[in-house]
């Protein structure tokens, strides 16, 4: 079967152009009142408005109409990987999220500490939401007192937050289609890990995990709250086609938070180290590596954080902080600059949402479409219309002159 990626890989050619993909996480918003403005429409952002006036706008659908995405799949989509086809297990995202250096053959799971009664029935699936300090202590206890070394496997138990941790197994031949142990309701015992792939590796991996779970539950047995645990989202690195191979571009990721670095690394981008965590620090890093790469992914996290916190003013100010660094990006002379988000996180909803994301393309060969500002409603009138976020990189390739003619 010929995929879209095959077509672009066939047509991709190298040149001296530079493409910048500037992502404000959770950018899209909603008015708080019927006649009000969104966060983006409220922000004073002369530079972004100028880009919209000189460029072309539209709205991006992250996954499919009406579907609210997590940031992992939403970023895959921005990198042109249809998240419906390329699914990353939650365990892998959890491990990437804490910056664990996951290897291709590692098996990762998301773990939850839980409380069981004397008969082993789950009473609280989150162990009373224990503190993160408590989680760190319990993970250390498990790390020191459980082992699969006799079977030739390494085990890593890494704290995440509150009752959540990540479990990583390292060793040969891990695999299969593994079920979760969480019964999802209270009053039932945890389930064993089962393999649904029917392969010898799957059966062996399930047996290893059940062996570890037995050990772990014995170690935890005397804890007043976190006396048991569950594993979910057991998965390996899906082995995605590499972005630099498909598009023949050297790609750099300039992100602060581990999960975004992790997803970028999964598709083969280089993750750039830098000091600081503000947009101007990221642009300083961009400047430093400008000559070494063709494609630059810049990830701004706080727009999403403030959306989830329900903090309208803070989200507006973060958009304004990004606006302030636009001249410094333009000074580097990008061939194509894309400004978008991975999904919407309206302050009104305090959560991710399915609303299409305002997106603009700017560059010498981008046709100005008459849109006068950057915003949800302004972008509705843009030339790009309503499109799937997986099309962003292909459009940019075209604007950058990086695609040969298709056919004679
Ligand atoms: Zn996000």
Boltz pocket constraint, residues with backbone or C-beta under 6 A from the ligand:
constraints:
  - pocket:
      binder: B
      contacts: [[A, 25], [A, 26], [A, 70], [A, 71], [A, 74], [A, 304], [A, 342], [A, 343]]
      max_distance: 6.0
